[in-house]
Amino acid sequence: MRYPYGKSILITGASSGIGEAAAQIFAADGWVVFAASRSGACSAAGAISLVMDVTDEESVARAVAYIKENGAALPRVVLHCAGYGIAGAAEDTPDADARAQFEVNYFGTLRVNRHILPLFREEGGGLAIMMSSVAGRLPLPYQSHYSASKYAIDSYTESLRMEGRQFGIRAALVEPGDTATGFTKARKMATPHGSPYRKNCESAVARMAHDEEHGASPLLPAKACLRLATMSNPPVRVTVGLPYKAVLLLRRLLPARLCEAIMGKLYG
Ligand SMILES: NC(=O)c1ccc[n+]([C@@H]2O[C@H](COP(=O)([O-])OP(=O)(O)OC[C@H]3O[C@@H](n4cnc5c(N)ncnc54)[C@H](OP(=O)(O)O)[C@@H]3O)[C@@H](O)[C@H]2O)c1
C-alpha cells in the first residue's frame, strides 16, 4: 500500500464508536495515532491518548502543541469523528441546542483544522477526512439541526478541497448510515412536554435508535478512512455500505416529492 501522507494521524472523537474503531484500524496498520476526545480514553493499543474538547479553542491549541512537542511524526492526516446528534421538532428546538450541535459537529471541525492545516502546509500537504453522514444528504424528520450540521460540513469540505489543492491539502467526506456506536445513547432530545410534535417525534426517534443499534459495525467506516489515507487524489465522498449508496442514488433519481413522501411514511 502507498501512504502519500505518511503514517501519522490525529483522530478526534477517538474514545468511542467510529473514531475508536479508526484508532484501532490505523494503529494495527502501524500508524502513529493521536487519539483525542474530551475523556482522553481510547482502547486502541499503542495510540497516544489526548484530552481535547473541540468546542474549546484553548483545549484544541493545547492538544496540538502537545503533538508538536511529542517527537513522534507530525500527523498529515486528520480524521474528524467528534460529534453527536440532537433530535426534536425543528419548531421545538431552542437556539441554544441548535448552536451547541453546530459547535461540535461544524465549528469543532473548523477549529481543529485551523490548528492542523498550517502543519500540513509546512509538511507539503495532508488529508482532512470529515465524518459526515447519509443524513447530510438525506434529512430525516426530527433531525433537522443534526442534518443541517452535516450539510454544512459537506459544503465546507468541497470548498476546502479547491482551496487546499495548491498546498497539497486534500479533503474528503465519509458518509456512514446507521452504525452501532455510542451515538444512540449520547443523542440529546429536544421534546418539550406539551409539544404537539412530541408523540410523532418520539416514535420516529425510537425507530432511528432501533436502526442504529442494529446498524453496521463502526469498523466499516473506519476501514473506508484507512483506504482514503492511501489515496493521493481521494474522491469528494465515500458512502459506507451498498444499501446507503443505493438510497442516495435513488434520492438523486427520484422526484423530491416522492422521496419526501417515502421518508414521511417511514419516520413521519
Ligand atoms: N452512529 C451512527 O449511526 C452515525 C451515522 C453517521 C454518521 N455518524 C457520525 O460519526 C461521528 C462519530 O459518531 P459515533 O457514531 O462514533 O458516536 P459516539 O460513539 O458517540 O462517538 C462520538 C465521539 O465524539 C466525542 N465527542 C463528543 N463531543 C465532543 C467534543 N465536544 N469534543 C471532543 N470530542 C467529542 C466523544 O468522546 P468524549 O465524550 O470522550 O468527548 C466520542 O469519542 C459523528 O460525527 C456522527 O455524527 C454516526
The ligand as a Gaussian input file, in Angstrom:
#p B3LYP/6-31G(d) Opt

LIG

0 1
 N      -23.541000       6.113000      14.660000
 C      -24.155000       6.442000      13.528000
 O      -25.206000       5.843000      13.147000
 C      -23.561000       7.523000      12.647000
 C      -24.020000       7.598000      11.318000
 C      -23.498000       8.589000      10.502000
 C      -22.550000       9.473000      10.971000
 N      -22.115000       9.382000      12.263000
 C      -21.132000      10.377000      12.715000
 O      -19.957000       9.729000      13.139000
 C      -19.260000      10.570000      14.070000
 C      -18.849000       9.711000      15.254000
 O      -20.012000       9.277000      15.952000
 P      -20.146000       7.833000      16.604000
 O      -21.290000       7.180000      15.947000
 O      -18.841000       7.146000      16.640000
 O      -20.650000       8.255000      18.067000
 P      -20.018000       8.035000      19.519000
 O      -19.739000       6.595000      19.740000
 O      -20.958000       8.726000      20.458000
 O      -18.635000       8.830000      19.456000
 C      -18.598000      10.227000      19.464000
 C      -17.228000      10.681000      19.870000
 O      -17.202000      12.116000      19.849000
 C      -16.569000      12.570000      21.029000
 N      -17.039000      13.917000      21.330000
 C      -18.308000      14.326000      21.536000
 N      -18.328000      15.637000      21.810000
 C      -17.040000      16.063000      21.760000
 C      -16.398000      17.315000      21.957000
 N      -17.062000      18.437000      22.283000
 N      -15.044000      17.378000      21.817000
 C      -14.345000      16.284000      21.510000
 N      -14.883000      15.065000      21.330000
 C      -16.223000      14.962000      21.459000
 C      -16.923000      11.513000      22.091000
 O      -15.941000      11.407000      23.117000
 P      -15.957000      12.172000      24.526000
 O      -17.368000      12.087000      25.045000
 O      -14.949000      11.418000      25.334000
 O      -15.515000      13.529000      24.182000
 C      -16.825000      10.244000      21.267000
 O      -15.484000       9.791000      21.218000
 C      -20.240000      11.694000      14.431000
 O      -19.870000      12.858000      13.721000
 C      -21.586000      11.191000      13.910000
 O      -22.408000      12.263000      13.523000
 C      -22.610000       8.426000      13.118000

